[in-house]
Amino acid sequence: MVTGIVCEYNPFHKGHLYQIEKAKAMGAEKIVCVMSGNFVQRGECAFFNKHLRAQAAIMCGADVVIDLPTPWAMASAETFARGSIGLLESFGIDALSFGCESDDESLLRACAQKLNDAETGTLIKKYTAEGLSYPEAVSKALADTLGEKAGRIVSSPNNTLAIEYIRHLSDNIKLLPVKRKGADHDSDTTKDSIASASFIRSSGLSDECFDYVPEKLVSLYKDAEKYNLSHCERAILSALRMTDKEDYSLYVSDKSGLDMRIYDSAQSAHSLESLYASAKSRNYTHSRVRREVMNIYLKIKKNYSEGIPPYMRILAVSETGLSLLSKAKDNTILPIITKYAEAKNLQGKAKEIYDAECRNTDLFALCTEKIRECSAEKKHSLIIVR
């Protein structure tokens, strides 16, 4: 059974290894991951570059790692899920495994179905108009239509993503939910020898944090270059101040004024944190503001993330993954890219998105202490872990 996993692995740790092992115990024979690239859903750069993170995943049991392009990786849960599931189904998965706080499959499916109802959509619009953030509005709408338990289930980020995955998944794909073990999402504590990725990142991956990553990754991580958005804070503020006011709406996916809140905040902000704090509100979460700021900086037009990614960029494979990749090439309608030479044949939107991804990677090269050269996207070929 070919099983898909949507991930960021930012960085890969023992909790991620636990999920892969549990999925295999539930019948997953081959693991195909769709992984966020160099920029992630928090509206930040990844801690390690995507090629190293893909290599780590293969070393720990995955067979194929597919790059999720930035317009989908750095987007709302709905868009993130749509793009990820679209790539996994195009590759040819039989099942989907995901981590969650609740493994009540029937309730997760009921929530997903309810979110597709027009009645629920009307309620969500009503509650956001009253000043609730989108996640709060979804929670209240599901509580109204399915009961308080359904409303509570979406208060967890992993459950929210699980429901979005199910919304976009074909009915014939089997679900393999894995109940989360160890520290909570974004927790600043550890539990059961497992730490959250945010805990590991905030420590700078200090020596004591190596206890929370698989042993086989320690040497890989020790020698790896770390990335942090703070290295290009002035560049981001500069880009926002140099963007014409009327052009903000090209990049900010909102019709109720968030683009102008960010514009106004950028004129007086003395740091990224002060910009985020000024622009956020009850309606706009901190993470939402971060994503939109990065969309402006990277010049990611809001129409880029319509539909699903128009190509499939393979970052890394195992030996088993090579045969999966060969089969996918015969069956998928999406262009499959393993090296830059293959990207030269892209046309239309696929070419536009890939060219934008190359620029994004060039800007990612500024997010480290020692500034790196451009063209990394074009120089990296498929990583094969034997």
Helices and strands as residue ranges (DSSP letters): E 2-7, H 14-25, E 30-36, E 39-40, E 44-45, H 50-59, E 64-68, H 70-73, H 77-91, E 95-100, H 105-115, H 118-129, H 134-146, H 148-153, H 157-168, E 174-179, E 190-191, E 194-195, H 197-202, G 207-212, G 215-217, H 218-222, G 229-232, H 233-242, G 245-247, H 248-251, H 258-268, H 272-279, H 286-298, G 302-305, E 312-318, H 319-331, E 336-337, H 340-343, H 348-364, H 376-379, E 383-385
